Amino acid sequence: MRRWKTLLWASMAAFFLAIPLYSQAPPIVAVRAGRLFDSKSGQMLTRQTVLIQGERIAEVGPENQVTVPPGAPVIDLGQATVLPGLIDGHTHMYDTLNPITTTKEASAFAAIHNAQTDLRAGFTTLRDLASHGNGYGDVDIRNAFNQGLFDGPRMQVSTRGIVAAGSDYLGVPGITLPGASREIHGIEDAREAVREELHYGADWIKVYPVAGWSFSSNGELFFDPTFTLPELQAIVDEAHRHHHKLAAHAYGGEGLRNAIVAGVDTIEHGQGLDESMITMMVEKGLYYDPTGIRYTLPSIEATDRKNTGGKYSIIPIFEKNFQLALSHKGLKIIFGSGVDGALYAHGTQGRDFEWLVRHGMTPVAVLQAATILDSEMMGMQEQIGSVEKGKYADLVAVSGDPLQDITEMQRVKFVMKGGKVIRNDLQIPWH
């Protein structure tokens, strides 16, 4: 009996091993683009065809040079402008957690909703800079999107963020926010904080070298520094030693200068940038993210005027310094909104395109900032940021030509992420 069973199993094994295994390739889908923005050259191409296989772009080129396989579904965007999936280099997926009124579970649901709202607005990739008191929850949500548990954007996250002891940057006096920023006490603790955040899954390290700003009675602007330069240098060195980058929330003054000297990778906000700082950023190859809409809100103007008896506001200073930054050839200005759900609603950050153009950037430069330049900043230029063979099939479309009217970027009509259509308001049937 045993011998019979052995012979039976051997025969079955031989039968199944003899059957050739075929891995069926994903079907081809074609996208016809009336206009296609080439983010690398800055040119608007016409009458292009993009072939997509699975998550990736299989081929792209003029429609008379790219053959659509017989029977392949075609998405006809011949009357629209197609662009690479947009990248927002500065978001806050989580609303600020207040444990008195909000549970962490409810906060996570809201964060998923926020990220999906950004995706539907055309932002297929986000760099999320601090979880606003929600600990390492951004890591879990990033992973859930990556695993396909929910539709969501590609994400790089920075978890809790690192603050200097006593700076009281995040949180309200008298209220403890569990999982808020990691406070450091000296150089060795600074290094440990970096290792701790990387251990729990941070892609980026977020640091806060400047706590806030104030005006003196005669209008002199002061930016309150937090870290000492040696502390900040230790944080930067430890992160770079582990091959991770850093983003610095830095308004101006000593803290901003220290961030540049220490060699963080991106400067966020930078209202107090001056000539010497900008020159140093260009020399070091640092990226600048102005977050224009977020830091020119009427509420900021009102607070400054209230605190100074109606005399002063940081907004005109910020706008003037942004003009100065634009005048420096070689400064890498990226697209990051600072969208946070409270002061700046998710899904509306397309307004930043208009702000940047209104303040001196060309439409081409702004579109490149939100695509190829942001992808380089995130180290993902081989995967996203342009419509090229082998890259992820992340595409968005608008009805008009954003090079002629940049406000088109506020009216994204079609979104595809990794070959999957997320949104199609153009009412274009596949055929």
Buried (B, 14 or more C-beta within 10 A) or exposed (E): EEEEEEEEEEEEEEEEEEEEEEEEEEEBBBBBBBBBBBBBEBEBBEEBBBBBBBBBBBBBBEBEEBEBEEEBEBBBBBBBBBBBBBBBBBBBBBBBBEBEEBEBEEBBEBBBBBBBBBBBBBBBBBBBBBBBBBBBBBBBBBEBBEEEEEBBBBBBBBBBBBBBEEBEBBBEEEEEBEBBBBBBEEBEBBBBBBEBBBEEBBBBBBBBBBBEBBBEEEEEBBBBBBBBBEBBBBBBBBBBEEEBBBBBBBBBBBBBBBBBBBBBBBBBBBBBBBEEBBBBBBEEEBBBBBBBBBBBBEEBBEEBEEBBEEEBBBBEBBBEBBEBBBEBEEBBBBBBBBBBBEBBEBBBBBBBBBBBBEBEBEBBBBBBBBBBBBBBBBBBBEBBBBBBEEBBBBBBBBBBBBBEBBBBBBBBBBBBBBBBBBBBEBEBEEE
